[in-house]
Amino acid sequence: MAEGTGPVAVIILVMVFVIAWAIFLGKFVGDVGQYFVETSGLTGIEAFVVSNLNLFIFIFLLLGTMAWMYFRG
């Protein structure tokens, strides 16, 4: 019996996520973030985070994948 998700499955899942992000989700998050900053009057660190949300999502994807590899052993 298999014990959880193997490394090949995780690589495929990450690739599917990155492809979906490049095709649809990245532009959507960027547009919504830009609209939110313009209409809500955000300034400072809040505007920085919302404007660069795609970058933060990518960083968390990498950190999550690295954490999975570390804890999976």
N, CA, C and O atoms as a Maestro MAE file, in Angstrom:
{
 s_m_m2io_version
 :::
 2.0.0
}

f_m_ct {
 s_m_title
 :::
 protein
 m_atom[292] {
  # First column is atom index #
  i_m_mmod_type
  r_m_x_coord
  r_m_y_coord
  r_m_z_coord
  i_m_residue_number
  s_m_chain_name
  s_m_pdb_residue_name
  s_m_pdb_atom_name
  i_m_atomic_number
  :::
  1 25 0.833 -1.176 0.000 1 A "MET " " N  " 7
  2 3 0.000 0.000 0.000 1 A "MET " " CA " 6
  3 2 0.882 1.245 0.000 1 A "MET " " C  " 6
  4 15 1.887 1.291 0.709 1 A "MET " " O  " 8
  5 25 0.517 2.243 -0.782 2 A "ALA " " N  " 7
  6 3 1.318 3.459 -0.899 2 A "ALA " " CA " 6
  7 2 1.170 4.328 0.341 2 A "ALA " " C  " 6
  8 15 0.115 4.369 0.974 2 A "ALA " " O  " 8
  9 25 2.253 5.018 0.670 3 A "GLU " " N  " 7
  10 3 2.243 5.901 1.837 3 A "GLU " " CA " 6
  11 2 2.286 7.352 1.381 3 A "GLU " " C  " 6
  12 15 3.370 7.925 1.278 3 A "GLU " " O  " 8
  13 25 1.154 7.953 1.109 4 A "GLY " " N  " 7
  14 3 1.100 9.375 0.767 4 A "GLY " " CA " 6
  15 2 1.491 9.648 -0.678 4 A "GLY " " C  " 6
  16 15 1.409 8.781 -1.548 4 A "GLY " " O  " 8
  17 25 1.912 10.869 -0.895 5 A "THR " " N  " 7
  18 3 2.216 11.357 -2.228 5 A "THR " " CA " 6
  19 2 3.705 11.215 -2.516 5 A "THR " " C  " 6
  20 15 4.543 11.600 -1.700 5 A "THR " " O  " 8
  21 25 4.022 10.670 -3.662 6 A "GLY " " N  " 7
  22 3 5.409 10.514 -4.050 6 A "GLY " " CA " 6
  23 2 5.961 11.766 -4.700 6 A "GLY " " C  " 6
  24 15 5.211 12.690 -5.014 6 A "GLY " " O  " 8
  25 25 7.272 11.802 -4.902 7 A "PRO " " N  " 7
  26 3 7.900 12.989 -5.472 7 A "PRO " " CA " 6
  27 2 7.450 13.285 -6.902 7 A "PRO " " C  " 6
  28 15 7.370 14.450 -7.292 7 A "PRO " " O  " 8
  29 25 7.160 12.260 -7.680 8 A "VAL " " N  " 7
  30 3 6.710 12.487 -9.057 8 A "VAL " " CA " 6
  31 2 5.344 13.168 -9.064 8 A "VAL " " C  " 6
  32 15 5.096 14.063 -9.872 8 A "VAL " " O  " 8
  33 25 4.466 12.748 -8.170 9 A "ALA " " N  " 7
  34 3 3.139 13.356 -8.079 9 A "ALA " " CA " 6
  35 2 3.243 14.820 -7.665 9 A "ALA " " C  " 6
  36 15 2.506 15.664 -8.176 9 A "ALA " " O  " 8
  37 25 4.147 15.125 -6.748 10 A "VAL " " N  " 7
  38 3 4.303 16.514 -6.305 10 A "VAL " " CA " 6
  39 2 4.859 17.369 -7.432 10 A "VAL " " C  " 6
  40 15 4.424 18.505 -7.621 10 A "VAL " " O  " 8
  41 25 5.812 16.839 -8.177 11 A "ILE " " N  " 7
  42 3 6.365 17.586 -9.315 11 A "ILE " " CA " 6
  43 2 5.276 17.855 -10.343 11 A "ILE " " C  " 6
  44 15 5.200 18.961 -10.877 11 A "ILE " " O  " 8
  45 25 4.441 16.881 -10.628 12 A "ILE " " N  " 7
  46 3 3.353 17.069 -11.584 12 A "ILE " " CA " 6
  47 2 2.349 18.087 -11.060 12 A "ILE " " C  " 6
  48 15 1.892 18.940 -11.820 12 A "ILE " " O  " 8
  49 25 1.996 18.017 -9.778 13 A "LEU " " N  " 7
  50 3 1.066 18.983 -9.200 13 A "LEU " " CA " 6
  51 2 1.614 20.404 -9.257 13 A "LEU " " C  " 6
  52 15 0.878 21.341 -9.569 13 A "LEU " " O  " 8
  53 25 2.889 20.569 -8.960 14 A "VAL " " N  " 7
  54 3 3.500 21.898 -9.029 14 A "VAL " " CA " 6
  55 2 3.516 22.397 -10.470 14 A "VAL " " C  " 6
  56 15 3.254 23.574 -10.717 14 A "VAL " " O  " 8
  57 25 3.820 21.521 -11.419 15 A "MET " " N  " 7
  58 3 3.816 21.929 -12.829 15 A "MET " " CA " 6
  59 2 2.422 22.339 -13.283 15 A "MET " " C  " 6
  60 15 2.278 23.337 -13.988 15 A "MET " " O  " 8
  61 25 1.398 21.593 -12.895 16 A "VAL " " N  " 7
  62 3 0.024 21.945 -13.259 16 A "VAL " " CA " 6
  63 2 -0.347 23.290 -12.653 16 A "VAL " " C  " 6
  64 15 -0.976 24.115 -13.316 16 A "VAL " " O  " 8
  65 25 0.033 23.521 -11.406 17 A "PHE " " N  " 7
  66 3 -0.258 24.794 -10.761 17 A "PHE " " CA " 6
  67 2 0.441 25.940 -11.479 17 A "PHE " " C  " 6
  68 15 -0.178 26.976 -11.724 17 A "PHE " " O  " 8
  69 25 1.709 25.781 -11.821 18 A "VAL " " N  " 7
  70 3 2.456 26.844 -12.491 18 A "VAL " " CA " 6
  71 2 1.869 27.123 -13.873 18 A "VAL " " C  " 6
  72 15 1.779 28.282 -14.276 18 A "VAL " " O  " 8
  73 25 1.474 26.097 -14.597 19 A "ILE " " N  " 7
  74 3 0.867 26.297 -15.917 19 A "ILE " " CA " 6
  75 2 -0.466 27.022 -15.783 19 A "ILE " " C  " 6
  76 15 -0.733 27.961 -16.533 19 A "ILE " " O  " 8
  77 25 -1.306 26.602 -14.838 20 A "ALA " " N  " 7
  78 3 -2.590 27.282 -14.620 20 A "ALA " " CA " 6
  79 2 -2.359 28.718 -14.174 20 A "ALA " " C  " 6
  80 15 -3.105 29.616 -14.565 20 A "ALA " " O  " 8
  81 25 -1.347 28.940 -13.371 21 A "TRP " " N  " 7
  82 3 -1.034 30.287 -12.918 21 A "TRP " " CA " 6
  83 2 -0.599 31.160 -14.089 21 A "TRP " " C  " 6
  84 15 -1.005 32.318 -14.182 21 A "TRP " " O  " 8
  85 25 0.222 30.616 -14.981 22 A "ALA " " N  " 7
  86 3 0.703 31.388 -16.124 22 A "ALA " " CA " 6
  87 2 -0.418 31.689 -17.115 22 A "ALA " " C  " 6
  88 15 -0.425 32.753 -17.733 22 A "ALA " " O  " 8
  89 25 -1.350 30.777 -17.271 23 A "ILE " " N  " 7
  90 3 -2.406 30.961 -18.263 23 A "ILE " " CA " 6
  91 2 -3.516 31.869 -17.757 23 A "ILE " " C  " 6
  92 15 -3.952 32.766 -18.479 23 A "ILE " " O  " 8
  93 25 -3.984 31.653 -16.526 24 A "PHE " " N  " 7
  94 3 -5.184 32.342 -16.084 24 A "PHE " " CA " 6
  95 2 -5.029 33.075 -14.753 24 A "PHE " " C  " 6
  96 15 -5.346 34.261 -14.661 24 A "PHE " " O  " 8
  97 25 -4.559 32.399 -13.751 25 A "LEU " " N  " 7
  98 3 -4.628 32.924 -12.392 25 A "LEU " " CA " 6
  99 2 -3.727 34.133 -12.143 25 A "LEU " " C  " 6
  100 15 -4.096 35.018 -11.372 25 A "LEU " " O  " 8
  101 25 -2.580 34.190 -12.764 26 A "GLY " " N  " 7
  102 3 -1.657 35.296 -12.536 26 A "GLY " " CA " 6
  103 2 -2.226 36.630 -12.971 26 A "GLY " " C  " 6
  104 15 -2.135 37.613 -12.235 26 A "GLY " " O  " 8
  105 25 -2.810 36.679 -14.157 27 A "LYS " " N  " 7
  106 3 -3.409 37.927 -14.640 27 A "LYS " " CA " 6
  107 2 -4.595 38.313 -13.777 27 A "LYS " " C  " 6
  108 15 -4.783 39.491 -13.471 27 A "LYS " " O  " 8
  109 25 -5.394 37.339 -13.383 28 A "PHE " " N  " 7
  110 3 -6.556 37.615 -12.539 28 A "PHE " " CA " 6
  111 2 -6.136 38.225 -11.205 28 A "PHE " " C  " 6
  112 15 -6.708 39.230 -10.783 28 A "PHE " " O  " 8
  113 25 -5.148 37.637 -10.536 29 A "VAL " " N  " 7
  114 3 -4.684 38.152 -9.252 29 A "VAL " " CA " 6
  115 2 -4.051 39.532 -9.427 29 A "VAL " " C  " 6
  116 15 -4.250 40.411 -8.589 29 A "VAL " " O  " 8
  117 25 -3.301 39.730 -10.491 30 A "GLY " " N  " 7
  118 3 -2.704 41.036 -10.753 30 A "GLY " " CA " 6
  119 2 -3.746 42.116 -10.979 30 A "GLY " " C  " 6
  120 15 -3.630 43.218 -10.444 30 A "GLY " " O  " 8
  121 25 -4.770 41.801 -11.774 31 A "ASP " " N  " 7
  122 3 -5.827 42.775 -12.041 31 A "ASP " " CA " 6
  123 2 -6.620 43.097 -10.778 31 A "ASP " " C  " 6
  124 15 -6.914 44.262 -10.510 31 A "ASP " " O  " 8
  125 25 -6.965 42.081 -10.008 32 A "VAL " " N  " 7
  126 3 -7.719 42.301 -8.772 32 A "VAL " " CA " 6
  127 2 -6.874 43.096 -7.772 32 A "VAL " " C  " 6
  128 15 -7.397 43.978 -7.090 32 A "VAL " " O  " 8
  129 25 -5.591 42.797 -7.679 33 A "GLY " " N  " 7
  130 3 -4.711 43.546 -6.778 33 A "GLY " " CA " 6
  131 2 -4.590 45.001 -7.173 33 A "GLY " " C  " 6
  132 15 -4.643 45.889 -6.322 33 A "GLY " " O  " 8
  133 25 -4.428 45.249 -8.464 34 A "GLN " " N  " 7
  134 3 -4.339 46.625 -8.944 34 A "GLN " " CA " 6
  135 2 -5.637 47.379 -8.673 34 A "GLN " " C  " 6
  136 15 -5.607 48.523 -8.221 34 A "GLN " " O  " 8
  137 25 -6.761 46.753 -8.944 35 A "TYR " " N  " 7
  138 3 -8.063 47.372 -8.681 35 A "TYR " " CA " 6
  139 2 -8.237 47.667 -7.194 35 A "TYR " " C  " 6
  140 15 -8.736 48.729 -6.823 35 A "TYR " " O  " 8
  141 25 -7.827 46.730 -6.348 36 A "PHE " " N  " 7
  142 3 -7.963 46.898 -4.903 36 A "PHE " " CA " 6
  143 2 -7.117 48.055 -4.394 36 A "PHE " " C  " 6
  144 15 -7.567 48.823 -3.544 36 A "PHE " " O  " 8
  145 25 -5.885 48.189 -4.908 37 A "VAL " " N  " 7
  146 3 -5.009 49.285 -4.481 37 A "VAL " " CA " 6
  147 2 -5.595 50.625 -4.935 37 A "VAL " " C  " 6
  148 15 -5.580 51.597 -4.180 37 A "VAL " " O  " 8
  149 25 -6.107 50.675 -6.157 38 A "GLU " " N  " 7
  150 3 -6.636 51.934 -6.681 38 A "GLU " " CA " 6
  151 2 -7.919 52.369 -5.971 38 A "GLU " " C  " 6
  152 15 -8.089 53.554 -5.683 38 A "GLU " " O  " 8
  153 25 -8.809 51.445 -5.688 39 A "THR " " N  " 7
  154 3 -10.108 51.819 -5.127 39 A "THR " " CA " 6
  155 2 -10.096 51.923 -3.609 39 A "THR " " C  " 6
  156 15 -10.924 52.639 -3.046 39 A "THR " " O  " 8
  157 25 -9.187 51.235 -2.930 40 A "SER " " N  " 7
  158 3 -9.180 51.249 -1.471 40 A "SER " " CA " 6
  159 2 -8.223 52.279 -0.896 40 A "SER " " C  " 6
  160 15 -8.239 52.529 0.309 40 A "SER " " O  " 8
  161 25 -7.399 52.875 -1.728 41 A "GLY " " N  " 7
  162 3 -6.461 53.880 -1.240 41 A "GLY " " CA " 6
  163 2 -5.382 53.305 -0.340 41 A "GLY " " C  " 6
  164 15 -4.982 53.951 0.628 41 A "GLY " " O  " 8
  165 25 -4.903 52.112 -0.636 42 A "LEU " " N  " 7
  166 3 -3.852 51.498 0.172 42 A "LEU " " CA " 6
  167 2 -2.533 52.218 -0.048 42 A "LEU " " C  " 6
  168 15 -2.244 52.686 -1.150 42 A "LEU " " O  " 8
  169 25 -1.743 52.303 1.001 43 A "THR " " N  " 7
  170 3 -0.410 52.892 0.906 43 A "THR " " CA " 6
  171 2 0.561 52.033 1.700 43 A "THR " " C  " 6
  172 15 0.148 51.182 2.489 43 A "THR " " O  " 8
  173 25 1.815 52.252 1.495 44 A "GLY " " N  " 7
  174 3 2.856 51.589 2.276 44 A "GLY " " CA " 6
  175 2 2.961 50.105 2.012 44 A "GLY " " C  " 6
  176 15 2.852 49.652 0.872 44 A "GLY " " O  " 8
  177 25 3.173 49.356 3.074 45 A "ILE " " N  " 7
  178 3 3.427 47.921 2.972 45 A "ILE " " CA " 6
  179 2 2.207 47.172 2.459 45 A "ILE " " C  " 6
  180 15 2.348 46.157 1.778 45 A "ILE " " O  " 8
  181 25 1.002 47.661 2.777 46 A "GLU " " N  " 7
  182 3 -0.212 47.004 2.288 46 A "GLU " " CA " 6
  183 2 -0.273 47.054 0.772 46 A "GLU " " C  " 6
  184 15 -0.556 46.046 0.125 46 A "GLU " " O  " 8
  185 25 -0.011 48.221 0.203 47 A "ALA " " N  " 7
  186 3 -0.030 48.359 -1.253 47 A "ALA " " CA " 6
  187 2 1.084 47.534 -1.890 47 A "ALA " " C  " 6
  188 15 0.893 46.958 -2.961 47 A "ALA " " O  " 8
  189 25 2.239 47.472 -1.243 48 A "PHE " " N  " 7
  190 3 3.349 46.679 -1.763 48 A "PHE " " CA " 6
  191 2 2.988 45.204 -1.833 48 A "PHE " " C  " 6
  192 15 3.228 44.547 -2.846 48 A "PHE " " O  " 8
  193 25 2.410 44.683 -0.752 49 A "VAL " " N  " 7
  194 3 2.055 43.265 -0.703 49 A "VAL " " CA " 6
  195 2 0.971 42.944 -1.734 49 A "VAL " " C  " 6
  196 15 1.081 41.957 -2.463 49 A "VAL " " O  " 8
  197 25 -0.073 43.770 -1.798 50 A "VAL " " N  " 7
  198 3 -1.167 43.496 -2.726 50 A "VAL " " CA " 6
  199 2 -0.707 43.658 -4.171 50 A "VAL " " C  " 6
  200 15 -1.144 42.906 -5.042 50 A "VAL " " O  " 8
  201 25 0.164 44.623 -4.438 51 A "SER " " N  " 7
  202 3 0.658 44.832 -5.801 51 A "SER " " CA " 6
  203 2 1.559 43.687 -6.262 51 A "SER " " C  " 6
  204 15 1.602 43.369 -7.450 51 A "SER " " O  " 8
  205 25 2.269 43.078 -5.337 52 A "ASN " " N  " 7
  206 3 3.209 42.000 -5.671 52 A "ASN " " CA " 6
  207 2 2.717 40.646 -5.188 52 A "ASN " " C  " 6
  208 15 3.520 39.790 -4.815 52 A "ASN " " O  " 8
  209 25 1.411 40.446 -5.190 53 A "LEU " " N  " 7
  210 3 0.844 39.210 -4.666 53 A "LEU " " CA " 6
  211 2 1.285 37.988 -5.472 53 A "LEU " " C  " 6
  212 15 1.473 36.913 -4.902 53 A "LEU " " O  " 8
  213 25 1.451 38.134 -6.787 54 A "ASN " " N  " 7
  214 3 1.926 37.001 -7.601 54 A "ASN " " CA " 6
  215 2 3.318 36.558 -7.163 54 A "ASN " " C  " 6
  216 15 3.601 35.361 -7.112 54 A "ASN " " O  " 8
  217 25 4.182 37.510 -6.848 55 A "LEU " " N  " 7
  218 3 5.529 37.176 -6.374 55 A "LEU " " CA " 6
  219 2 5.467 36.425 -5.052 55 A "LEU " " C  " 6
  220 15 6.171 35.432 -4.869 55 A "LEU " " O  " 8
  221 25 4.633 36.891 -4.133 56 A "PHE " " N  " 7
  222 3 4.527 36.230 -2.836 56 A "PHE " " CA " 6
  223 2 3.934 34.827 -2.963 56 A "PHE " " C  " 6
  224 15 4.349 33.915 -2.247 56 A "PHE " " O  " 8
  225 25 2.985 34.648 -3.850 57 A "ILE " " N  " 7
  226 3 2.410 33.318 -4.067 57 A "ILE " " CA " 6
  227 2 3.479 32.374 -4.609 57 A "ILE " " C  " 6
  228 15 3.553 31.220 -4.188 57 A "ILE " " O  " 8
  229 25 4.305 32.849 -5.538 58 A "PHE " " N  " 7
  230 3 5.376 32.016 -6.082 58 A "PHE " " CA " 6
  231 2 6.406 31.665 -5.010 58 A "PHE " " C  " 6
  232 15 6.882 30.532 -4.950 58 A "PHE " " O  " 8
  233 25 6.749 32.638 -4.165 59 A "ILE " " N  " 7
  234 3 7.713 32.377 -3.092 59 A "ILE " " CA " 6
  235 2 7.153 31.335 -2.122 59 A "ILE " " C  " 6
  236 15 7.870 30.428 -1.699 59 A "ILE " " O  " 8
  237 25 5.860 31.467 -1.768 60 A "PHE " " N  " 7
  238 3 5.255 30.490 -0.862 60 A "PHE " " CA " 6
  239 2 5.139 29.118 -1.515 60 A "PHE " " C  " 6
  240 15 5.216 28.101 -0.825 60 A "PHE " " O  " 8
  241 25 4.954 29.071 -2.837 61 A "LEU " " N  " 7
  242 3 4.956 27.785 -3.541 61 A "LEU " " CA " 6
  243 2 6.321 27.118 -3.410 61 A "LEU " " C  " 6
  244 15 6.403 25.924 -3.120 61 A "LEU " " O  " 8
  245 25 7.387 27.878 -3.620 62 A "LEU " " N  " 7
  246 3 8.733 27.322 -3.476 62 A "LEU " " CA " 6
  247 2 9.012 26.890 -2.039 62 A "LEU " " C  " 6
  248 15 9.560 25.812 -1.809 62 A "LEU " " O  " 8
  249 25 8.636 27.726 -1.075 63 A "LEU " " N  " 7
  250 3 8.861 27.371 0.328 63 A "LEU " " CA " 6
  251 2 8.058 26.141 0.729 63 A "LEU " " C  " 6
  252 15 8.553 25.285 1.463 63 A "LEU " " O  " 8
  253 25 6.827 26.053 0.252 64 A "GLY " " N  " 7
  254 3 6.010 24.883 0.553 64 A "GLY " " CA " 6
  255 2 6.578 23.616 -0.045 64 A "GLY " " C  " 6
  256 15 6.567 22.564 0.594 64 A "GLY " " O  " 8
  257 25 7.075 23.707 -1.265 65 A "THR " " N  " 7
  258 3 7.679 22.542 -1.908 65 A "THR " " CA " 6
  259 2 8.958 22.122 -1.184 65 A "THR " " C  " 6
  260 15 9.205 20.932 -0.988 65 A "THR " " O  " 8
  261 25 9.766 23.103 -0.790 66 A "MET " " N  " 7
  262 3 10.986 22.779 -0.055 66 A "MET " " CA " 6
  263 2 10.662 22.187 1.314 66 A "MET " " C  " 6
  264 15 11.345 21.263 1.759 66 A "MET " " O  " 8
  265 25 9.631 22.702 1.990 67 A "ALA " " N  " 7
  266 3 9.229 22.144 3.283 67 A "ALA " " CA " 6
  267 2 8.722 20.719 3.115 67 A "ALA " " C  " 6
  268 15 9.005 19.854 3.944 67 A "ALA " " O  " 8
  269 25 7.971 20.474 2.042 68 A "TRP " " N  " 7
  270 3 7.486 19.119 1.791 68 A "TRP " " CA " 6
  271 2 8.668 18.170 1.586 68 A "TRP " " C  " 6
  272 15 8.674 17.063 2.123 68 A "TRP " " O  " 8
  273 25 9.675 18.603 0.805 69 A "MET " " N  " 7
  274 3 10.831 17.741 0.563 69 A "MET " " CA " 6
  275 2 11.604 17.501 1.864 69 A "MET " " C  " 6
  276 15 12.089 16.393 2.097 69 A "MET " " O  " 8
  277 25 11.723 18.519 2.704 70 A "TYR " " N  " 7
  278 3 12.462 18.373 3.960 70 A "TYR " " CA " 6
  279 2 11.751 17.441 4.920 70 A "TYR " " C  " 6
  280 15 12.365 16.525 5.467 70 A "TYR " " O  " 8
  281 25 10.461 17.666 5.132 71 A "PHE " " N  " 7
  282 3 9.736 16.857 6.097 71 A "PHE " " CA " 6
  283 2 9.424 15.462 5.579 71 A "PHE " " C  " 6
  284 15 9.268 14.525 6.361 71 A "PHE " " O  " 8
  285 25 9.332 15.324 4.265 72 A "ARG " " N  " 7
  286 3 9.096 14.001 3.670 72 A "ARG " " CA " 6
  287 2 10.336 13.140 3.847 72 A "ARG " " C  " 6
  288 15 10.247 11.924 4.018 72 A "ARG " " O  " 8
  289 25 11.499 13.792 3.802 73 A "GLY " " N  " 7
  290 3 12.762 13.103 4.077 73 A "GLY " " CA " 6
  291 2 13.198 12.276 2.932 73 A "GLY " " C  " 6
  292 15 14.244 11.629 2.999 73 A "GLY " " O  " 8
  :::
 }
 m_bond[291] {
  # First column is bond index #
  i_m_from
  i_m_to
  i_m_order
  :::
  1 1 2 1
  2 2 3 1
  3 3 4 2
  4 3 5 1
  5 5 6 1
  6 6 7 1
  7 7 8 2
  8 7 9 1
  9 9 10 1
  10 10 11 1
  11 11 12 2
  12 11 13 1
  13 13 14 1
  14 14 15 1
  15 15 16 2
  16 15 17 1
  17 17 18 1
  18 18 19 1
  19 19 20 2
  20 19 21 1
  21 21 22 1
  22 22 23 1
  23 23 24 2
  24 23 25 1
  25 25 26 1
  26 26 27 1
  27 27 28 2
  28 27 29 1
  29 29 30 1
  30 30 31 1
  31 31 32 2
  32 31 33 1
  33 33 34 1
  34 34 35 1
  35 35 36 2
  36 35 37 1
  37 37 38 1
  38 38 39 1
  39 39 40 2
  40 39 41 1
  41 41 42 1
  42 42 43 1
  43 43 44 2
  44 43 45 1
  45 45 46 1
  46 46 47 1
  47 47 48 2
  48 47 49 1
  49 49 50 1
  50 50 51 1
  51 51 52 2
  52 51 53 1
  53 53 54 1
  54 54 55 1
  55 55 56 2
  56 55 57 1
  57 57 58 1
  58 58 59 1
  59 59 60 2
  60 59 61 1
  61 61 62 1
  62 62 63 1
  63 63 64 2
  64 63 65 1
  65 65 66 1
  66 66 67 1
  67 67 68 2
  68 67 69 1
  69 69 70 1
  70 70 71 1
  71 71 72 2
  72 71 73 1
  73 73 74 1
  74 74 75 1
  75 75 76 2
  76 75 77 1
  77 77 78 1
  78 78 79 1
  79 79 80 2
  80 79 81 1
  81 81 82 1
  82 82 83 1
  83 83 84 2
  84 83 85 1
  85 85 86 1
  86 86 87 1
  87 87 88 2
  88 87 89 1
  89 89 90 1
  90 90 91 1
  91 91 92 2
  92 91 93 1
  93 93 94 1
  94 94 95 1
  95 95 96 2
  96 95 97 1
  97 97 98 1
  98 98 99 1
  99 99 100 2
  100 99 101 1
  101 101 102 1
  102 102 103 1
  103 103 104 2
  104 103 105 1
  105 105 106 1
  106 106 107 1
  107 107 108 2
  108 107 109 1
  109 109 110 1
  110 110 111 1
  111 111 112 2
  112 111 113 1
  113 113 114 1
  114 114 115 1
  115 115 116 2
  116 115 117 1
  117 117 118 1
  118 118 119 1
  119 119 120 2
  120 119 121 1
  121 121 122 1
  122 122 123 1
  123 123 124 2
  124 123 125 1
  125 125 126 1
  126 126 127 1
  127 127 128 2
  128 127 129 1
  129 129 130 1
  130 130 131 1
  131 131 132 2
  132 131 133 1
  133 133 134 1
  134 134 135 1
  135 135 136 2
  136 135 137 1
  137 137 138 1
  138 138 139 1
  139 139 140 2
  140 139 141 1
  141 141 142 1
  142 142 143 1
  143 143 144 2
  144 143 145 1
  145 145 146 1
  146 146 147 1
  147 147 148 2
  148 147 149 1
  149 149 150 1
  150 150 151 1
  151 151 152 2
  152 151 153 1
  153 153 154 1
  154 154 155 1
  155 155 156 2
  156 155 157 1
  157 157 158 1
  158 158 159 1
  159 159 160 2
  160 159 161 1
  161 161 162 1
  162 162 163 1
  163 163 164 2
  164 163 165 1
  165 165 166 1
  166 166 167 1
  167 167 168 2
  168 167 169 1
  169 169 170 1
  170 170 171 1
  171 171 172 2
  172 171 173 1
  173 173 174 1
  174 174 175 1
  175 175 176 2
  176 175 177 1
  177 177 178 1
  178 178 179 1
  179 179 180 2
  180 179 181 1
  181 181 182 1
  182 182 183 1
  183 183 184 2
  184 183 185 1
  185 185 186 1
  186 186 187 1
  187 187 188 2
  188 187 189 1
  189 189 190 1
  190 190 191 1
  191 191 192 2
  192 191 193 1
  193 193 194 1
  194 194 195 1
  195 195 196 2
  196 195 197 1
  197 197 198 1
  198 198 199 1
  199 199 200 2
  200 199 201 1
  201 201 202 1
  202 202 203 1
  203 203 204 2
  204 203 205 1
  205 205 206 1
  206 206 207 1
  207 207 208 2
  208 207 209 1
  209 209 210 1
  210 210 211 1
  211 211 212 2
  212 211 213 1
  213 213 214 1
  214 214 215 1
  215 215 216 2
  216 215 217 1
  217 217 218 1
  218 218 219 1
  219 219 220 2
  220 219 221 1
  221 221 222 1
  222 222 223 1
  223 223 224 2
  224 223 225 1
  225 225 226 1
  226 226 227 1
  227 227 228 2
  228 227 229 1
  229 229 230 1
  230 230 231 1
  231 231 232 2
  232 231 233 1
  233 233 234 1
  234 234 235 1
  235 235 236 2
  236 235 237 1
  237 237 238 1
  238 238 239 1
  239 239 240 2
  240 239 241 1
  241 241 242 1
  242 242 243 1
  243 243 244 2
  244 243 245 1
  245 245 246 1
  246 246 247 1
  247 247 248 2
  248 247 249 1
  249 249 250 1
  250 250 251 1
  251 251 252 2
  252 251 253 1
  253 253 254 1
  254 254 255 1
  255 255 256 2
  256 255 257 1
  257 257 258 1
  258 258 259 1
  259 259 260 2
  260 259 261 1
  261 261 262 1
  262 262 263 1
  263 263 264 2
  264 263 265 1
  265 265 266 1
  266 266 267 1
  267 267 268 2
  268 267 269 1
  269 269 270 1
  270 270 271 1
  271 271 272 2
  272 271 273 1
  273 273 274 1
  274 274 275 1
  275 275 276 2
  276 275 277 1
  277 277 278 1
  278 278 279 1
  279 279 280 2
  280 279 281 1
  281 281 282 1
  282 282 283 1
  283 283 284 2
  284 283 285 1
  285 285 286 1
  286 286 287 1
  287 287 288 2
  288 287 289 1
  289 289 290 1
  290 290 291 1
  291 291 292 2
  :::
 }
}
